[in-house]
Amino acid sequence: MGETLDLSFTREIGGEDLLPLFRQTYWAPKRSAGQIEGMLHNSPIVLGAWRGRRLIGFARALTDDVYRAVIDDIVVDEPFRGKGVGTAMVKALLERLKHVEEIFLGCDVKEVPFYEKLGFHRAKNPYMKLRPG
Ligand SMILES: CC(C)(COP(=O)(O)OP(=O)(O)OC[C@H]1O[C@@H](n2cnc3c(N)ncnc32)[C@H](O)[C@@H]1OP(=O)(O)O)[C@@H](O)C(=O)NCCC(=O)NCCS
């Protein structure tokens, strides 16, 4: 894909870098740069996919680094989808979390094949939530 892809857990991501990516999601289109910065500050594992200076993908995980991890907010900038960036990000997170006993993520039914290819399976137990709706 031309310029090389840089996947980084340490490169600093600004709220403004992430706004255009979250606007393309169905779960986070209205997050503000300020809220996003709080989220980045408090998330123990944050992964950026960069092409030069442009953030083209993002994912994060919340974890105790022993028993549980939740992967969240996986998004690839639309022009760069279908080129393996999402797969590379999930693989990098799974490598980072390989010692963790149980790894969860929530997704829409249409993304199930994407995660199944990466080794995930549908949980037997229901997924409970309080909000939103
Ligand atoms: C889902 C998403 C992160 C995948 O990233 P990506 O970089 O496009 O994925 P990849 O190029 O690594 O795709 C890997 C494979 O999964 C398939 N795939 C990708 N997205 C898919 C989707 N939404 N539904 C079904 N299959 C999908 C690809 O066709 C590809 O299949 P192949 O290996 O047979 O060619 C990206 O489409 C995206 O940002 N979507 C909008 C946000 C979103 O829905 N995120 C997921 C929230 S749980």
The ligand as a MOL file (V3000), in Angstrom:
LIG
                    3D

  0  0  0     0  0            999 V3000
M  V30 BEGIN CTAB
M  V30 COUNTS 48 50 0 0 0
M  V30 BEGIN ATOM
M  V30 1 C -14.0960 -4.1640 10.5340 0
M  V30 2 C -12.8190 -3.4440 10.0870 0
M  V30 3 C -12.0420 -2.9570 11.3140 0
M  V30 4 C -11.9680 -4.4450 9.2920 0
M  V30 5 O -10.7410 -3.8250 8.9250 0
M  V30 6 P -10.1110 -4.0490 7.4740 0
M  V30 7 O -8.7500 -3.4590 7.4850 0
M  V30 8 O -11.0530 -3.5670 6.4390 0
M  V30 9 O -10.0680 -5.6460 7.4450 0
M  V30 10 P -9.0490 -6.5880 6.6510 0
M  V30 11 O -8.6420 -5.9210 5.3790 0
M  V30 12 O -7.9740 -7.0010 7.5780 0
M  V30 13 O -10.0410 -7.7970 6.3330 0
M  V30 14 C -9.7660 -9.1140 6.6420 0
M  V30 15 C -10.8610 -9.9840 6.1160 0
M  V30 16 O -12.1050 -9.7360 6.7850 0
M  V30 17 C -13.1020 -9.3520 5.8540 0
M  V30 18 N -13.8580 -8.2510 6.4400 0
M  V30 19 C -13.3750 -7.0490 6.7780 0
M  V30 20 N -14.3570 -6.2750 7.3010 0
M  V30 21 C -15.4810 -7.0430 7.2770 0
M  V30 22 C -16.8200 -6.8090 7.6690 0
M  V30 23 N -17.2180 -5.6330 8.1790 0
M  V30 24 N -17.6840 -7.8310 7.5160 0
M  V30 25 C -17.2970 -9.0030 6.9830 0
M  V30 26 N -16.0440 -9.2870 6.5880 0
M  V30 27 C -15.1520 -8.2970 6.7310 0
M  V30 28 C -12.3560 -8.8690 4.6390 0
M  V30 29 O -13.1440 -9.0360 3.4690 0
M  V30 30 C -11.1380 -9.7760 4.6340 0
M  V30 31 O -11.4690 -11.0290 4.1080 0
M  V30 32 P -10.3900 -11.8500 3.2100 0
M  V30 33 O -9.2480 -12.1300 4.1400 0
M  V30 34 O -11.1570 -13.0760 2.8190 0
M  V30 35 O -10.0370 -10.9410 2.0910 0
M  V30 36 C -13.1370 -2.2380 9.1310 0
M  V30 37 O -13.9270 -2.7110 8.0720 0
M  V30 38 C -13.8370 -1.0800 9.8070 0
M  V30 39 O -13.1910 -0.1740 10.3290 0
M  V30 40 N -15.1910 -1.0670 9.7960 0
M  V30 41 C -15.9470 0.0250 10.4000 0
M  V30 42 C -15.8420 0.0150 11.8900 0
M  V30 43 C -16.2540 -1.3220 12.4570 0
M  V30 44 O -17.3230 -1.8240 12.1420 0
M  V30 45 N -15.3710 -1.8720 13.3130 0
M  V30 46 C -15.6240 -3.1520 13.9830 0
M  V30 47 C -16.3300 -2.9450 15.2560 0
M  V30 48 S -16.5000 -4.4220 16.1770 0
M  V30 END ATOM
M  V30 BEGIN BOND
M  V30 1 1 1 2
M  V30 2 1 2 3
M  V30 3 1 2 4
M  V30 4 1 2 36
M  V30 5 1 4 5
M  V30 6 1 5 6
M  V30 7 2 6 7
M  V30 8 1 6 8
M  V30 9 1 6 9
M  V30 10 1 9 10
M  V30 11 2 10 11
M  V30 12 1 10 12
M  V30 13 1 10 13
M  V30 14 1 13 14
M  V30 15 1 14 15
M  V30 16 1 15 16
M  V30 17 1 15 30
M  V30 18 1 16 17
M  V30 19 1 17 18
M  V30 20 1 17 28
M  V30 21 1 18 19
M  V30 22 1 18 27
M  V30 23 2 19 20
M  V30 24 1 20 21
M  V30 25 1 21 22
M  V30 26 2 21 27
M  V30 27 1 22 23
M  V30 28 2 22 24
M  V30 29 1 24 25
M  V30 30 2 25 26
M  V30 31 1 26 27
M  V30 32 1 28 29
M  V30 33 1 28 30
M  V30 34 1 30 31
M  V30 35 1 31 32
M  V30 36 2 32 33
M  V30 37 1 32 34
M  V30 38 1 32 35
M  V30 39 1 36 37
M  V30 40 1 36 38
M  V30 41 2 38 39
M  V30 42 1 38 40
M  V30 43 1 40 41
M  V30 44 1 41 42
M  V30 45 1 42 43
M  V30 46 2 43 44
M  V30 47 1 43 45
M  V30 48 1 45 46
M  V30 49 1 46 47
M  V30 50 1 47 48
M  V30 END BOND
M  V30 END CTAB
M  END
